Amino acid sequence: MIIALLLTATPITLDEVRQASRQNLDAIRAELSVTRAGLDRTDARSVLFPQVDLTLGFSETLAGPQRRFTTAPQIQPDGSLSFVQKPVDIPSFAQGNFQLGLSVQQLLYDGGRWWNQLARTGALEEAAKGQLVEQQAASELEAVRRFYELLRAQVTLTVLEGSVKRSTDLLERAKGLFEAGRAQRRDVLDAEVNLGNDRIAVIRQRQAIVTAQASLLQWLGQPPRDVEAVTPPGFQGVLAPVVPEAPKLLSLARERRPLFHVLDAQGRGAKLAVEIARADYLPRLTASANYNRTAPSAELFIDPTKQHAVSLGANLSWDLFSGFATDSQVARAQTQLTELEKQQRQATIELESEIVRATSALSAQGEIAVLAAKNRQLAEESFSAEEQRYTAGATTSLSVRDAQNRALQAQLTQLQTRVDLEIATAALERLAGGPIAVQEKP
């Protein structure tokens, strides 16, 4: 079943993986953060425009018979005027109420809060866009790592299948030597056991490919299916990366990585937050205009010559004392600014340390890759010589098996080293914010 799945696998290239990784869940979340930051800026911009409200209403009041007391003038016998309370009976009635209202309110000044808030949301939107690019790059690096893990699993399977073929040939050779009386029965049994172990390793490796496929597709946010990593050009060669010095890479990172723009934008936002908090120390001035029409009947309401009322005004409000709440808000904003400045400094230090480590790691991987290629060549020559000695009856099958295992291990080590080199290169490019020079050794 597993063999059939591998045979029907869909090829997937490294470029396709890089592109798809930019739409994984973490990258989508970062993209939504950009959208939310844009909406926050739209909200902050809303105070620049007048606030307009329109109301239109109608109501009908139905009242039953009522008795009310009213004050009425009365002439006293001596001719003086006085006022007395008299009951008045009011029959049931119905009265309508038609109302139309339009109000316009415009903020004129609020201590600088609105323009600082607008600038702050702009800085935060810029920071969110930079974080999106950073997250896309991080998602791409993880996708590259998982791609090469799948490729390593595939190539490892090919190597193990080659070992099965070698073990099969060794078994046939042991049987031939045993039948010719030049080897012991134990050599045949050992060869059969070795072949069985190699076949077990192949079965396990096929399962490892399925696991690597699922890991890659899960990160890309794609449903499980059978994929086959296409070997990138030059992967089989021996590479010696030309790595610039760490200070030069740090300079490149400052120019190319959005991280530093994110930190700068966040810093501006924190400084503006302090100014926003200080705006509560200053007065707030608004202007308003209101138009109203109220009438007890539809006839009066639709008469354009009656029932109009317009009012214009300005309002100045000033919170002279807030129980030290404004002082607390300013201090809190200043504390957040200080914390962010410390975080920016620490982020720069961490980036410098990561670049130093990644530079050293890539250089070391390049040296290891050269040594691994040489070891593989020597191990292959040793195995070939041991095979010839076994055919001539000058050694045992155990010695041949040991030489075969060394050759197999050297081949797998070279493969793992090559994968580690590609991943280390991608990691350093991620830190530097772009590609670095890599050349292939002849």
N, C-alpha and C positions, 0 to 999 in steps of 0.2 A: 504493500500500500504506500509506504514512504517513498519507495523508488518511483512509483507512478506519479506521485505528487511532484517530486523533483524534476521528472522529465517534462511535466506540463507547466513548469514555473514560468512566470512572466519576467522578462529581463527588466532590470531597473538600474539606471546609471547614477553616478555620483551627482551629476548636475540636477537630475530629477529629484534626488533626495534633498539636495540643498534648497531647491525651489519649494518643494512640498513642506519642508520643515518650517518655513516662514508662515505657515497657516496652521500650525499645531495649536493646542489649547492655550498654552502659556503665551504664545504670540498673539492669539486672538484676544486674550484678556488685556494685554498691553494695548492692542488697537482700540478696544472698547474704552480703556482709560483715556486715550486721546480724544475719543468722541465725548466722553463726560467732561473733560477739561474744556473742550470747545463750547459745550453747553453752559458751563460755569461762566465762561467769558461772555456769552450772549446774555446771561442773567445780569452780569455786572454792567453791561452796556445798556440795559433797559432803563436805568435811571437817567440817561441822557435825554430820553424822550418824555413828553408829557403823558401823564396818566389820565386817561379819558374814561369816564363812566356814564352810561346812559341807563335811565330807569323809566319805565312806562308802566303805569298801574291803573286799575279800576277796582272800585269796591262799592258795595250797596249796603246801606245801613237801614235796617227795619226795626222800628221802635213801637211798642204798644202804648196805650194810654198811660200818662204819667202825671203826677202832681209835683210841682216844684215850688219852692218859696223864693220870692223875689222882693227886693227892696223898692218901695214905691213912695213918692213924695205925698205929703198930706198937709192940708191947711188947717191949722188949729183955730178954735173959736176966737182967739185973740188976734188972729191974722198972721201968726208966725208959721214958718214952714218947718215941717219935721219929716222924718223918714220912718216908715214902719214896714214890717215883714208881712207879706200877704201871700196866701196860697194861690197858685195858678194851675189850672187843669189843662193839660196838653193832650189832645187826641193822638191816636196812633198816626205814624207818618213813615214815609220811605224817602231816603236821601242818598243820592249817589256821590261818589268822589272820584273824579278823573284827575290823574297826575302825570306830568311829564317833567323829567329832570335831566340835565346835562351838566356834568362837572368836569373841569379841566384843572389839573394840579401839576405844577412844574417845580422840581427841586432846583434852587439857585445856588445854594452853598451849604455844605455839610462838614466844613472843616478839612476838606481835602480827601474825605473818605472815598468818594465815588471814583475819582480819577486814580487814586492809589489802588483801589480795589480792581479797577479795570487793568491797570498795569500789572498787578499781581497775578490776576487770572491769565493774562497773556504770557507771563513768565512761566507759570505752571503748565500752560498748554505747550510751550516750547520744551519744557522739561519732559512732559509726557511723550512728545514726539521723539525726543532723544532716547528715552527709556524704551520706546517701541523698537527703535533700531537696535539698541543694545540687547533686548530680549530676542529679537529675530536672529541676531548673531549668536547668542547663547544657544538658542534652539537649533540653529544650523550646526554648531559645533557638536552638540550631543547627537544629532542625526548622522553627522559624518562618522562619529565614533561607532555608532551602532551599524552603520553601513559597512565599515571595515571589519567589524566583528563578524558580520554575516559573510563577508568575503573571506575572512580568515577561516571560518568554519567550512566554507566550500572548498577552499584550496587544501585545507587539512584533510578533508574527505578524499580529495584526489591523491594526496600523499599516502594516506592509509590504504587506499585501493592499490596504489603502486606497491606498497609493502605486502599486500595480500598476493599480488602477482609474483613478487620475489619469493615469498614463502612457498607458494605453489611450485615454482621452479625448483626451489631447494628440496621440497618434498619429493618431486619426481627424480631429482638427481640422487637423493638418498636411497630411494627405492632401486634405482639402477645400480648404484654401487653395492647395495646389499645383495641384490640378485647376482652380481658379479663376484661376490665374496670379498669385496674390498671395504665394506662397512658393517657395523653391527646393527642388529634389530633395534637397539635403543636409539640410534640415530634417526631411524624412520619414525619411531614413536615421538621423539622430541620434535621432529619436523612437523608431524601432524598436530601436536599440541600448539606449537608456535603458529601454525596456520589458523587453527581455531581461535586463538587469542587475537590474531589480527582481524579475523572476521567479526569478532565481538566488538573490537574497537571501531570498525566500520559502521556497524549497526548503531552504536552509541553516537557516533559522529553525525549520522543522518538525523538522529533525534536532536542533536545540538543545532543543526541547521534549521530545523523547524522552530526551535526556541528563539534563535537569532532572527528569523523572519518575523515571528510574532512581536519581538521586542522592537524591531525597526518600525513595523507598521503601526504598532500602538503609539509610538512617539509621533509619527506622522499624522495620527488621527484617522487612519484608514482601516477599513474592516479586514479581518484576516484573509489572506489569500496566499498563493504560492508565488514567491518572487525569487529571482536570482540576481545577485549583485554582479553587474558587469565590471570586469577588471579595468580600472582606469589605465590609460596609456602610460607606459614606463613603470608600472608597479613591479614588474618582475626584475627590473634593473637594480643595481646597487647605487644608492644615492648618498652623496656627501653634502649636506646642506651648508651653504655659505651663510652664516648667521652674523648679522651686524652686531656691534657692541651694544650692551644694554643701554647706555646713555642715549645712543642714537635711536634705538627702538622706543625709548620713553619719549623722545622728542617727536618721533613719528606718531606715537599714540596721542600726544597732546594735540597734534594737528588733525588726526583722522578719526579718533574715537569720539562718538557722541557723548561718552560718559562725562568728559570735562565740560561740555556745553550743558549737560544736565545739571551738574554741580553748580555751575555759574548761574543758571536760570533759577535753581532752587534757592541759591543765596540771595538773588535779587528779590525773589518772592518773600523770603523771611524778613528782609529789611523793610519791604513795603508793608508787611503785616504789622511791624512796629509803628509805622506811620498811620496805619488804619486805626490801631488802638488809640493813638494819641489824638485822633480826630474828635473823640468824645470830650476833650477839653474845650473845644470851640463850639460856637453856636451853629444852629441849623436854620436856614432861611428858605421858605417856600412861597410861591405865588399861586393863587387859585382864582378861578372864574366859575360862576355857577349860574345856570339858567333854569327857572322853574315855572311851570304852569299848573295851577290847581283850580278845579271848577267843580261845583256840585251837580252839574248836569252836562249832558253831551252837547247841548246847544251852545252853552257858554264855552265849552272846551274847544269846539271847532271854530269859534268866532275868532278870527285872527286879530281883532282889534282889542281884545280884553284878556285879562288873567295873566299877563306877562310879568316876570320878575327876574332881574339880573343883578348879581352881586359880584364884586371884584374885591380881592383882598390879598394881603401878604401876612405871613406868620413867621415870627422869630421866636425860636425856642432855644434855651440854653440851660443845660444841666449844670448848675453851679456847684452842687455837691452831691455825689452819688454814694456816700458812705465808703469812700476809698476803692470802689469797684473799678473805676477807670485806672487808678494807679496799679491795681492788681493785674488788670488786663495788659497794660503796657509792660509790666515786669515779666509777665508770662511770655509775651511775644519776644521780649529781649532775651529771655532764657532759651527759647526755641532757636533764636538766631545764633546764640553762642554755641548751642549744641550742634547745630548744622555746620557751623564753621569748623568745629572739632571733627565732625564726621568727614567733611571735605578733606581736611588735612590727613586724616587716617586713611581715607580712600586712596589718596595719592601715594602715601607710603606703602599701602598694600599692593597697589599696582606696580610700583617700582620693584617690590620684593617678588611679585609674581613674574615680572619680566625677567629678572635676574635668574630665578629658578627655571623658568621655561627656556631661556637661552642656554643655560648650562645643560638642561635635560636634552634639548635638541642636539647640541654638540656631542653629548655623550652617546645619544642614540645613533648618530652618524658614525662614530667610531665603532660602536658595537655592531652596526650593520656590516661594516667592512670586515670585521673579525669573524662574524657569523658566516659570511659568504666564504671566507677562506677556510673556516672549519668544516663547512659542508663539503667543499671540494676535497679536502684531505680525507674526510670520513668516507666519501664516495670512492676515492682511490684505495683506501684501506679495505673497504668491503670488496671491491673488485679483485684486489690481490688475494684476499682471504678465500674468495670463491674459487679462484684458480688453484690455490693450494689444496682446497678440499677436493676439487676434481682430480687432482694428481695424487690424492690420498696422503697428503703431507700434514693434514690437520683434521680436527673433529668438527662435527656439525655445530657443537656448542660455540666454538670460536667463530664460526661463520655467523651464527645467530647474534653473538655479541657485536660483531662488526656491523651487521645489518641494523641492530638497534641503535648503535652509535650514529650510523648514517641517517637513520630515520629521525633520531633526536636532533641531529644537526640541521636537517632540513626543516623540521618544525620550529626550531629555534630561529633560524633565518627568517621563516615566515612571520613568526611573532614579532621579531625585531623590525621587520619591514612594516608591519601594521603599526607598531608602536611609533615608528619614525613618522608615518603619515599623520597619526593622531597628534603627536608632539608638534609637528609642523602646523597643523590646523589650529592647535591651541595657541601657539605663539602668534599666528596671524590674527587670531581673535583678540589677543591682548594688544597687538600693535595696530589694530584697526585696518589691516589690509595685507596683501600678499608680501612675502619676503622672498629673497633670491634663493633658489634651489637649483643646483646643477647636478647632472648625472655623471657618475664616474665612468670612464671608458672601461 
